[in-house]
Amino acid sequence: MAKNFIIVNDCPNSEIILNNVEKINEFINRFKQFYSRFDKRLLTTKKKVNVNLKNGIVNISIDFNKKHYGQCYGFNKELIYTY
């Protein structure tokens, strides 16, 4: 499966992310669907999102058109936090 994200440099759990690429891509699809309500171009952009994993929480974020979008997900839970 293709990796459409960038792992943040200070992420200590990059191996866990690489072992769960399908689940991370699922989170990214939800992330893009949610924020495409505000900016339709986000859904079709080729810019990769940043992914970070700490304490079982996956942080997905992107800087797009001078705005910062982000969401946090848990592996066993749905959406935890939107910012």
Jmol script that loads the backbone (N, CA, C; Angstrom):
load data "model"
ATOM      1  N   MET A   1       0.846  -1.183   0.000  1.00  0.00           N
ATOM      2  CA  MET A   1       0.000   0.000   0.000  1.00  0.00           C
ATOM      3  C   MET A   1       0.888   1.241   0.000  1.00  0.00           C
ATOM      4  N   ALA A   2       0.489   2.225  -0.744  1.00  0.00           N
ATOM      5  CA  ALA A   2       1.266   3.460  -0.867  1.00  0.00           C
ATOM      6  C   ALA A   2       1.172   4.284   0.404  1.00  0.00           C
ATOM      7  N   LYS A   3       2.255   4.934   0.711  1.00  0.00           N
ATOM      8  CA  LYS A   3       2.332   5.784   1.899  1.00  0.00           C
ATOM      9  C   LYS A   3       2.120   7.222   1.452  1.00  0.00           C
ATOM     10  N   ASN A   4       1.008   7.829   1.866  1.00  0.00           N
ATOM     11  CA  ASN A   4       0.716   9.201   1.451  1.00  0.00           C
ATOM     12  C   ASN A   4       0.849  10.158   2.627  1.00  0.00           C
ATOM     13  N   PHE A   5       1.887   9.947   3.429  1.00  0.00           N
ATOM     14  CA  PHE A   5       2.126  10.812   4.570  1.00  0.00           C
ATOM     15  C   PHE A   5       3.619  10.891   4.862  1.00  0.00           C
ATOM     16  N   ILE A   6       3.987  11.865   5.701  1.00  0.00           N
ATOM     17  CA  ILE A   6       5.367  12.059   6.136  1.00  0.00           C
ATOM     18  C   ILE A   6       5.398  11.836   7.643  1.00  0.00           C
ATOM     19  N   ILE A   7       6.312  11.020   8.114  1.00  0.00           N
ATOM     20  CA  ILE A   7       6.455  10.797   9.545  1.00  0.00           C
ATOM     21  C   ILE A   7       7.292  11.938  10.113  1.00  0.00           C
ATOM     22  N   VAL A   8       6.789  12.575  11.168  1.00  0.00           N
ATOM     23  CA  VAL A   8       7.482  13.700  11.793  1.00  0.00           C
ATOM     24  C   VAL A   8       8.812  13.210  12.366  1.00  0.00           C
ATOM     25  N   ASN A   9       9.850  14.033  12.250  1.00  0.00           N
ATOM     26  CA  ASN A   9      11.212  13.638  12.632  1.00  0.00           C
ATOM     27  C   ASN A   9      11.345  13.190  14.078  1.00  0.00           C
ATOM     28  N   ASP A  10      10.646  13.832  15.011  1.00  0.00           N
ATOM     29  CA  ASP A  10      10.831  13.492  16.420  1.00  0.00           C
ATOM     30  C   ASP A  10       9.904  12.379  16.895  1.00  0.00           C
ATOM     31  N   CYS A  11       9.282  11.665  15.978  1.00  0.00           N
ATOM     32  CA  CYS A  11       8.353  10.595  16.333  1.00  0.00           C
ATOM     33  C   CYS A  11       9.141   9.354  16.777  1.00  0.00           C
ATOM     34  N   PRO A  12       9.007   8.946  18.051  1.00  0.00           N
ATOM     35  CA  PRO A  12       9.754   7.782  18.540  1.00  0.00           C
ATOM     36  C   PRO A  12       9.157   6.451  18.087  1.00  0.00           C
ATOM     37  N   ASN A  13       7.927   6.448  17.599  1.00  0.00           N
ATOM     38  CA  ASN A  13       7.231   5.209  17.262  1.00  0.00           C
ATOM     39  C   ASN A  13       7.014   5.049  15.765  1.00  0.00           C
ATOM     40  N   SER A  14       7.990   5.385  14.959  1.00  0.00           N
ATOM     41  CA  SER A  14       7.811   5.333  13.506  1.00  0.00           C
ATOM     42  C   SER A  14       7.601   3.903  13.009  1.00  0.00           C
ATOM     43  N   GLU A  15       8.144   2.908  13.701  1.00  0.00           N
ATOM     44  CA  GLU A  15       7.955   1.519  13.278  1.00  0.00           C
ATOM     45  C   GLU A  15       6.500   1.090  13.410  1.00  0.00           C
ATOM     46  N   ILE A  16       5.838   1.556  14.460  1.00  0.00           N
ATOM     47  CA  ILE A  16       4.418   1.239  14.645  1.00  0.00           C
ATOM     48  C   ILE A  16       3.602   1.851  13.518  1.00  0.00           C
ATOM     49  N   ILE A  17       3.940   3.068  13.133  1.00  0.00           N
ATOM     50  CA  ILE A  17       3.232   3.727  12.028  1.00  0.00           C
ATOM     51  C   ILE A  17       3.425   2.944  10.734  1.00  0.00           C
ATOM     52  N   LEU A  18       4.645   2.532  10.455  1.00  0.00           N
ATOM     53  CA  LEU A  18       4.920   1.804   9.212  1.00  0.00           C
ATOM     54  C   LEU A  18       4.261   0.424   9.198  1.00  0.00           C
ATOM     55  N   ASN A  19       4.052  -0.175  10.366  1.00  0.00           N
ATOM     56  CA  ASN A  19       3.380  -1.465  10.437  1.00  0.00           C
ATOM     57  C   ASN A  19       1.865  -1.340  10.293  1.00  0.00           C
ATOM     58  N   ASN A  20       1.331  -0.139  10.451  1.00  0.00           N
ATOM     59  CA  ASN A  20      -0.112   0.097  10.381  1.00  0.00           C
ATOM     60  C   ASN A  20      -0.462   1.126   9.308  1.00  0.00           C
ATOM     61  N   VAL A  21       0.133   1.003   8.142  1.00  0.00           N
ATOM     62  CA  VAL A  21      -0.059   1.976   7.065  1.00  0.00           C
ATOM     63  C   VAL A  21      -1.527   2.031   6.642  1.00  0.00           C
ATOM     64  N   GLU A  22      -2.207   0.890   6.584  1.00  0.00           N
ATOM     65  CA  GLU A  22      -3.609   0.884   6.158  1.00  0.00           C
ATOM     66  C   GLU A  22      -4.486   1.669   7.128  1.00  0.00           C
ATOM     67  N   LYS A  23      -4.274   1.479   8.418  1.00  0.00           N
ATOM     68  CA  LYS A  23      -5.056   2.196   9.430  1.00  0.00           C
ATOM     69  C   LYS A  23      -4.753   3.693   9.387  1.00  0.00           C
ATOM     70  N   ILE A  24      -3.494   4.060   9.213  1.00  0.00           N
ATOM     71  CA  ILE A  24      -3.105   5.467   9.131  1.00  0.00           C
ATOM     72  C   ILE A  24      -3.739   6.114   7.891  1.00  0.00           C
ATOM     73  N   ASN A  25      -3.722   5.409   6.750  1.00  0.00           N
ATOM     74  CA  ASN A  25      -4.352   5.939   5.539  1.00  0.00           C
ATOM     75  C   ASN A  25      -5.861   6.108   5.723  1.00  0.00           C
ATOM     76  N   GLU A  26      -6.478   5.233   6.509  1.00  0.00           N
ATOM     77  CA  GLU A  26      -7.895   5.370   6.832  1.00  0.00           C
ATOM     78  C   GLU A  26      -8.134   6.656   7.623  1.00  0.00           C
ATOM     79  N   PHE A  27      -7.260   6.926   8.606  1.00  0.00           N
ATOM     80  CA  PHE A  27      -7.355   8.168   9.379  1.00  0.00           C
ATOM     81  C   PHE A  27      -7.173   9.391   8.473  1.00  0.00           C
ATOM     82  N   ILE A  28      -6.237   9.308   7.540  1.00  0.00           N
ATOM     83  CA  ILE A  28      -5.970  10.426   6.632  1.00  0.00           C
ATOM     84  C   ILE A  28      -7.175  10.689   5.737  1.00  0.00           C
ATOM     85  N   ASN A  29      -7.828   9.633   5.265  1.00  0.00           N
ATOM     86  CA  ASN A  29      -9.023   9.812   4.443  1.00  0.00           C
ATOM     87  C   ASN A  29     -10.131  10.505   5.230  1.00  0.00           C
ATOM     88  N   ARG A  30     -10.324  10.106   6.494  1.00  0.00           N
ATOM     89  CA  ARG A  30     -11.322  10.770   7.341  1.00  0.00           C
ATOM     90  C   ARG A  30     -10.952  12.230   7.561  1.00  0.00           C
ATOM     91  N   PHE A  31      -9.669  12.477   7.792  1.00  0.00           N
ATOM     92  CA  PHE A  31      -9.157  13.826   8.009  1.00  0.00           C
ATOM     93  C   PHE A  31      -9.458  14.720   6.805  1.00  0.00           C
ATOM     94  N   LYS A  32      -9.140  14.228   5.611  1.00  0.00           N
ATOM     95  CA  LYS A  32      -9.359  15.016   4.396  1.00  0.00           C
ATOM     96  C   LYS A  32     -10.851  15.208   4.112  1.00  0.00           C
ATOM     97  N   GLN A  33     -11.665  14.189   4.370  1.00  0.00           N
ATOM     98  CA  GLN A  33     -13.105  14.334   4.189  1.00  0.00           C
ATOM     99  C   GLN A  33     -13.668  15.408   5.109  1.00  0.00           C
ATOM    100  N   PHE A  34     -13.215  15.426   6.352  1.00  0.00           N
ATOM    101  CA  PHE A  34     -13.706  16.404   7.319  1.00  0.00           C
ATOM    102  C   PHE A  34     -13.342  17.823   6.901  1.00  0.00           C
ATOM    103  N   TYR A  35     -12.078  18.059   6.563  1.00  0.00           N
ATOM    104  CA  TYR A  35     -11.639  19.408   6.244  1.00  0.00           C
ATOM    105  C   TYR A  35     -11.973  19.840   4.825  1.00  0.00           C
ATOM    106  N   SER A  36     -12.399  18.934   3.960  1.00  0.00           N
ATOM    107  CA  SER A  36     -12.798  19.338   2.616  1.00  0.00           C
ATOM    108  C   SER A  36     -14.099  20.131   2.643  1.00  0.00           C
ATOM    109  N   ARG A  37     -14.814  20.103   3.760  1.00  0.00           N
ATOM    110  CA  ARG A  37     -16.002  20.948   3.901  1.00  0.00           C
ATOM    111  C   ARG A  37     -15.620  22.420   3.895  1.00  0.00           C
ATOM    112  N   PHE A  38     -14.408  22.720   4.378  1.00  0.00           N
ATOM    113  CA  PHE A  38     -13.952  24.098   4.474  1.00  0.00           C
ATOM    114  C   PHE A  38     -13.132  24.531   3.264  1.00  0.00           C
ATOM    115  N   ASP A  39     -12.388  23.611   2.679  1.00  0.00           N
ATOM    116  CA  ASP A  39     -11.561  23.912   1.511  1.00  0.00           C
ATOM    117  C   ASP A  39     -11.531  22.671   0.615  1.00  0.00           C
ATOM    118  N   LYS A  40     -12.275  22.714  -0.478  1.00  0.00           N
ATOM    119  CA  LYS A  40     -12.412  21.547  -1.370  1.00  0.00           C
ATOM    120  C   LYS A  40     -11.079  21.106  -1.965  1.00  0.00           C
ATOM    121  N   ARG A  41     -10.125  22.019  -2.111  1.00  0.00           N
ATOM    122  CA  ARG A  41      -8.832  21.675  -2.706  1.00  0.00           C
ATOM    123  C   ARG A  41      -8.014  20.744  -1.820  1.00  0.00           C
ATOM    124  N   LEU A  42      -8.309  20.702  -0.539  1.00  0.00           N
ATOM    125  CA  LEU A  42      -7.575  19.838   0.377  1.00  0.00           C
ATOM    126  C   LEU A  42      -7.787  18.363   0.044  1.00  0.00           C
ATOM    127  N   LEU A  43      -8.956  18.040  -0.470  1.00  0.00           N
ATOM    128  CA  LEU A  43      -9.275  16.655  -0.799  1.00  0.00           C
ATOM    129  C   LEU A  43      -8.449  16.131  -1.971  1.00  0.00           C
ATOM    130  N   THR A  44      -8.068  17.017  -2.885  1.00  0.00           N
ATOM    131  CA  THR A  44      -7.353  16.581  -4.088  1.00  0.00           C
ATOM    132  C   THR A  44      -5.882  16.988  -4.113  1.00  0.00           C
ATOM    133  N   THR A  45      -5.390  17.575  -3.038  1.00  0.00           N
ATOM    134  CA  THR A  45      -4.000  18.013  -3.038  1.00  0.00           C
ATOM    135  C   THR A  45      -3.039  16.827  -3.040  1.00  0.00           C
ATOM    136  N   LYS A  46      -1.896  17.016  -3.646  1.00  0.00           N
ATOM    137  CA  LYS A  46      -0.860  15.993  -3.645  1.00  0.00           C
ATOM    138  C   LYS A  46       0.121  16.193  -2.493  1.00  0.00           C
ATOM    139  N   LYS A  47      -0.056  17.265  -1.737  1.00  0.00           N
ATOM    140  CA  LYS A  47       0.798  17.536  -0.583  1.00  0.00           C
ATOM    141  C   LYS A  47       0.531  16.486   0.493  1.00  0.00           C
ATOM    142  N   LYS A  48       1.592  15.940   1.047  1.00  0.00           N
ATOM    143  CA  LYS A  48       1.450  14.885   2.038  1.00  0.00           C
ATOM    144  C   LYS A  48       1.225  15.475   3.428  1.00  0.00           C
ATOM    145  N   VAL A  49       0.470  14.764   4.242  1.00  0.00           N
ATOM    146  CA  VAL A  49       0.197  15.202   5.603  1.00  0.00           C
ATOM    147  C   VAL A  49       1.304  14.711   6.534  1.00  0.00           C
ATOM    148  N   ASN A  50       1.446  15.370   7.679  1.00  0.00           N
ATOM    149  CA  ASN A  50       2.418  14.970   8.694  1.00  0.00           C
ATOM    150  C   ASN A  50       1.736  14.051   9.693  1.00  0.00           C
ATOM    151  N   VAL A  51       2.425  12.980  10.073  1.00  0.00           N
ATOM    152  CA  VAL A  51       1.882  12.007  11.014  1.00  0.00           C
ATOM    153  C   VAL A  51       2.848  11.849  12.173  1.00  0.00           C
ATOM    154  N   ASN A  52       2.298  11.864  13.383  1.00  0.00           N
ATOM    155  CA  ASN A  52       3.080  11.695  14.593  1.00  0.00           C
ATOM    156  C   ASN A  52       2.313  10.758  15.511  1.00  0.00           C
ATOM    157  N   LEU A  53       3.001   9.898  16.236  1.00  0.00           N
ATOM    158  CA  LEU A  53       2.364   8.961  17.154  1.00  0.00           C
ATOM    159  C   LEU A  53       3.038   9.052  18.508  1.00  0.00           C
ATOM    160  N   LYS A  54       2.259   9.409  19.518  1.00  0.00           N
ATOM    161  CA  LYS A  54       2.762   9.444  20.893  1.00  0.00           C
ATOM    162  C   LYS A  54       1.678   8.937  21.822  1.00  0.00           C
ATOM    163  N   ASN A  55       2.028   8.028  22.711  1.00  0.00           N
ATOM    164  CA  ASN A  55       1.115   7.483  23.717  1.00  0.00           C
ATOM    165  C   ASN A  55      -0.158   6.902  23.099  1.00  0.00           C
ATOM    166  N   GLY A  56      -0.043   6.262  21.955  1.00  0.00           N
ATOM    167  CA  GLY A  56      -1.187   5.626  21.315  1.00  0.00           C
ATOM    168  C   GLY A  56      -2.118   6.576  20.589  1.00  0.00           C
ATOM    169  N   ILE A  57      -1.752   7.845  20.484  1.00  0.00           N
ATOM    170  CA  ILE A  57      -2.576   8.829  19.796  1.00  0.00           C
ATOM    171  C   ILE A  57      -1.863   9.267  18.522  1.00  0.00           C
ATOM    172  N   VAL A  58      -2.560   9.157  17.401  1.00  0.00           N
ATOM    173  CA  VAL A  58      -2.014   9.534  16.103  1.00  0.00           C
ATOM    174  C   VAL A  58      -2.417  10.978  15.811  1.00  0.00           C
ATOM    175  N   ASN A  59      -1.434  11.833  15.597  1.00  0.00           N
ATOM    176  CA  ASN A  59      -1.673  13.235  15.265  1.00  0.00           C
ATOM    177  C   ASN A  59      -1.444  13.407  13.770  1.00  0.00           C
ATOM    178  N   ILE A  60      -2.473  13.885  13.064  1.00  0.00           N
ATOM    179  CA  ILE A  60      -2.390  14.126  11.627  1.00  0.00           C
ATOM    180  C   ILE A  60      -2.580  15.615  11.404  1.00  0.00           C
ATOM    181  N   SER A  61      -1.651  16.232  10.662  1.00  0.00           N
ATOM    182  CA  SER A  61      -1.750  17.676  10.429  1.00  0.00           C
ATOM    183  C   SER A  61      -1.189  18.025   9.056  1.00  0.00           C
ATOM    184  N   ILE A  62      -1.612  19.208   8.572  1.00  0.00           N
ATOM    185  CA  ILE A  62      -1.122  19.720   7.301  1.00  0.00           C
ATOM    186  C   ILE A  62      -1.220  21.245   7.334  1.00  0.00           C
ATOM    187  N   ASP A  63      -0.230  21.900   6.751  1.00  0.00           N
ATOM    188  CA  ASP A  63      -0.275  23.337   6.523  1.00  0.00           C
ATOM    189  C   ASP A  63      -0.628  23.517   5.056  1.00  0.00           C
ATOM    190  N   PHE A  64      -1.786  24.112   4.802  1.00  0.00           N
ATOM    191  CA  PHE A  64      -2.296  24.211   3.445  1.00  0.00           C
ATOM    192  C   PHE A  64      -2.897  25.585   3.236  1.00  0.00           C
ATOM    193  N   ASN A  65      -2.419  26.300   2.240  1.00  0.00           N
ATOM    194  CA  ASN A  65      -2.901  27.645   1.912  1.00  0.00           C
ATOM    195  C   ASN A  65      -2.900  28.573   3.131  1.00  0.00           C
ATOM    196  N   LYS A  66      -1.772  28.620   3.815  1.00  0.00           N
ATOM    197  CA  LYS A  66      -1.544  29.505   4.971  1.00  0.00           C
ATOM    198  C   LYS A  66      -2.457  29.205   6.155  1.00  0.00           C
ATOM    199  N   LYS A  67      -3.003  27.984   6.232  1.00  0.00           N
ATOM    200  CA  LYS A  67      -3.815  27.560   7.362  1.00  0.00           C
ATOM    201  C   LYS A  67      -3.293  26.221   7.856  1.00  0.00           C
ATOM    202  N   HIS A  68      -3.462  25.995   9.146  1.00  0.00           N
ATOM    203  CA  HIS A  68      -3.021  24.747   9.758  1.00  0.00           C
ATOM    204  C   HIS A  68      -4.255  23.925  10.115  1.00  0.00           C
ATOM    205  N   TYR A  69      -4.280  22.684   9.654  1.00  0.00           N
ATOM    206  CA  TYR A  69      -5.370  21.767   9.951  1.00  0.00           C
ATOM    207  C   TYR A  69      -4.795  20.572  10.701  1.00  0.00           C
ATOM    208  N   GLY A  70      -5.511  20.075  11.694  1.00  0.00           N
ATOM    209  CA  GLY A  70      -5.018  18.924  12.418  1.00  0.00           C
ATOM    210  C   GLY A  70      -6.112  18.178  13.146  1.00  0.00           C
ATOM    211  N   GLN A  71      -5.877  16.882  13.348  1.00  0.00           N
ATOM    212  CA  GLN A  71      -6.774  16.033  14.112  1.00  0.00           C
ATOM    213  C   GLN A  71      -5.960  14.963  14.805  1.00  0.00           C
ATOM    214  N   CYS A  72      -6.491  14.481  15.925  1.00  0.00           N
ATOM    215  CA  CYS A  72      -5.872  13.386  16.667  1.00  0.00           C
ATOM    216  C   CYS A  72      -6.830  12.199  16.692  1.00  0.00           C
ATOM    217  N   TYR A  73      -6.283  11.017  16.491  1.00  0.00           N
ATOM    218  CA  TYR A  73      -7.060   9.784  16.499  1.00  0.00           C
ATOM    219  C   TYR A  73      -6.415   8.797  17.454  1.00  0.00           C
ATOM    220  N   GLY A  74      -7.225   7.919  18.026  1.00  0.00           N
ATOM    221  CA  GLY A  74      -6.718   6.793  18.806  1.00  0.00           C
ATOM    222  C   GLY A  74      -6.870   5.533  17.986  1.00  0.00           C
ATOM    223  N   PHE A  75      -5.985   4.575  18.157  1.00  0.00           N
ATOM    224  CA  PHE A  75      -6.074   3.342  17.379  1.00  0.00           C
ATOM    225  C   PHE A  75      -7.353   2.579  17.700  1.00  0.00           C
ATOM    226  N   ASN A  76      -7.814   2.632  18.941  1.00  0.00           N
ATOM    227  CA  ASN A  76      -9.009   1.895  19.335  1.00  0.00           C
ATOM    228  C   ASN A  76     -10.242   2.776  19.406  1.00  0.00           C
ATOM    229  N   LYS A  77     -10.092   4.062  19.138  1.00  0.00           N
ATOM    230  CA  LYS A  77     -11.203   4.998  19.244  1.00  0.00           C
ATOM    231  C   LYS A  77     -11.357   5.756  17.944  1.00  0.00           C
ATOM    232  N   GLU A  78     -12.419   6.496  17.866  1.00  0.00           N
ATOM    233  CA  GLU A  78     -12.636   7.359  16.712  1.00  0.00           C
ATOM    234  C   GLU A  78     -11.863   8.658  16.911  1.00  0.00           C
ATOM    235  N   LEU A  79     -12.368   9.717  16.331  1.00  0.00           N
ATOM    236  CA  LEU A  79     -11.761  11.040  16.429  1.00  0.00           C
ATOM    237  C   LEU A  79     -11.674  11.470  17.890  1.00  0.00           C
ATOM    238  N   ILE A  80     -10.512  11.945  18.304  1.00  0.00           N
ATOM    239  CA  ILE A  80     -10.310  12.388  19.680  1.00  0.00           C
ATOM    240  C   ILE A  80     -10.354  13.904  19.767  1.00  0.00           C
ATOM    241  N   TYR A  81      -9.651  14.593  18.863  1.00  0.00           N
ATOM    242  CA  TYR A  81      -9.492  16.044  18.995  1.00  0.00           C
ATOM    243  C   TYR A  81      -9.285  16.659  17.623  1.00  0.00           C
ATOM    244  N   THR A  82      -9.925  17.799  17.381  1.00  0.00           N
ATOM    245  CA  THR A  82      -9.770  18.542  16.132  1.00  0.00           C
ATOM    246  C   THR A  82      -9.243  19.924  16.456  1.00  0.00           C
ATOM    247  N   TYR A  83      -8.240  20.384  15.719  1.00  0.00           N
ATOM    248  CA  TYR A  83      -7.723  21.743  15.949  1.00  0.00           C
ATOM    249  C   TYR A  83      -7.386  22.403  14.639  1.00  0.00           C
TER     250      TYR A  83
END
end "model"
wireframe off; spacefill off
backbone 0.3
color backbone group
